[in-house]
């Protein structure tokens, strides 16, 4: 981590924005739309707890987006956003997720690629 970002890809390669979009929209994987809304008119019942994802790529760098997905608590200890890549120091973790991240490094990079492209 450098300041408020993880500047380098977790996999060493860029993610795929199309796969990232599919992950953001999938209500069984990262559950992004449970808390966030965005430019997804085809999706009903988008969240309002977290920031709107519209224009996130214009507001944050890829590294800043990456850190927020990996472990937003590194920036705000009171956040309710889950740590999608941290596996230690967590409480109330479902048995299926104990000892493993919610999202793989490749999935995080795909989501970063998609969100970084949301510039409007």
C-alpha positions in Angstrom: 0.0 0.0 0.0 1.2 3.5 -0.9 -0.7 6.3 0.8 -4.4 5.6 -0.1 -3.8 3.1 -2.9 -2.4 -0.2 -4.0 -0.7 1.0 -7.2 0.2 -2.4 -8.7 -2.0 -5.1 -10.0 -2.5 -8.0 -7.6 -1.9 -10.4 -10.5 0.7 -8.5 -12.4 -1.6 -8.1 -15.4 -4.6 -5.8 -16.1 -8.1 -7.0 -15.5 -10.8 -7.5 -18.0 -13.5 -4.9 -17.8 -16.3 -7.1 -19.3 -15.6 -9.7 -16.7 -15.5 -7.0 -14.0 -18.9 -5.7 -15.1 -20.4 -9.2 -14.8 -18.9 -9.6 -11.3 -20.3 -6.2 -10.2 -23.7 -7.2 -11.5 -23.7 -10.7 -10.1 -25.7 -10.6 -6.8 -24.2 -13.9 -5.7 -20.5 -13.0 -5.9 -19.4 -9.7 -4.5 -22.8 -8.3 -3.8 -21.7 -4.8 -5.0 -25.3 -3.8 -5.9 -26.5 -4.6 -2.4 -24.8 -1.4 -1.2 -23.9 0.6 -4.4 -25.9 2.0 -7.3 -24.5 2.9 -10.7 -25.1 3.3 -14.4 -26.9 0.0 -14.6 -30.5 0.7 -15.8 -31.2 -2.9 -16.3 -30.7 -3.7 -12.6 -33.5 -3.1 -10.2 -33.0 -2.5 -6.5 -29.6 -1.0 -6.4 -28.2 0.0 -3.0 -27.9 3.4 -1.4 -25.6 2.7 1.6 -22.3 3.0 -0.3 -21.3 5.6 -2.8 -22.8 5.7 -6.3 -20.4 4.1 -8.7 -21.1 6.5 -11.5 -17.9 8.3 -12.4 -15.8 6.4 -9.9 -13.0 6.1 -12.5 -12.9 9.9 -12.7 -12.7 10.3 -8.9 -10.3 7.6 -8.0 -7.2 6.0 -9.6 -7.0 2.3 -10.3 -4.8 1.9 -7.2 -7.3 3.7 -5.0 -10.2 1.6 -6.3 -8.1 -1.6 -5.7 -7.4 -0.7 -2.1 -11.0 0.0 -1.4 -12.0 -3.5 -2.7 -9.1 -5.3 -1.1 -9.7 -3.8 2.4 -11.5 -0.5 2.8 -10.9 -0.6 6.6 -7.3 0.4 5.9 -8.7 3.8 5.0 -11.7 3.9 7.4 -11.7 1.6 10.4 -15.5 2.1 10.8 -16.4 1.2 7.2 -19.1 -1.4 6.6 -17.6 -2.4 3.3 -16.3 -6.0 3.4 -12.6 -6.8 3.0 -12.7 -8.8 -0.2 -9.1 -9.9 -0.2 -8.1 -9.9 3.5 -8.3 -13.3 5.3 -7.0 -12.5 8.8 -8.3 -10.5 11.7 -12.0 -10.8 10.5 -15.0 -11.6 12.7 -18.3 -13.2 11.9 -16.9 -14.9 8.7 -19.1 -17.6 7.1 -17.5 -21.0 7.3 -17.2 -21.2 3.5 -15.0 -18.1 3.5 -12.7 -18.8 6.5 -9.1 -18.6 5.5 -9.8 -17.5 1.9 -10.6 -14.2 0.3 -14.1 -13.4 -0.9 -12.8 -12.5 -4.3 -9.7 -13.8 -6.1 -6.9 -11.4 -7.2 -8.0 -11.9 -10.8 -11.6 -11.0 -9.9 -10.5 -7.9 -8.1 -8.4 -6.8 -11.1 -11.4 -7.4 -13.4 -13.6 -5.2 -11.2 -10.9 -2.5 -11.0 -10.7 -2.5 -14.8 -14.4 -2.1 -15.0 -14.8 0.6 -12.3 -11.8 2.6 -13.6 -13.7 2.9 -16.9 -16.7 4.5 -15.3 -15.7 8.0 -16.0 -19.1 9.8 -16.4 
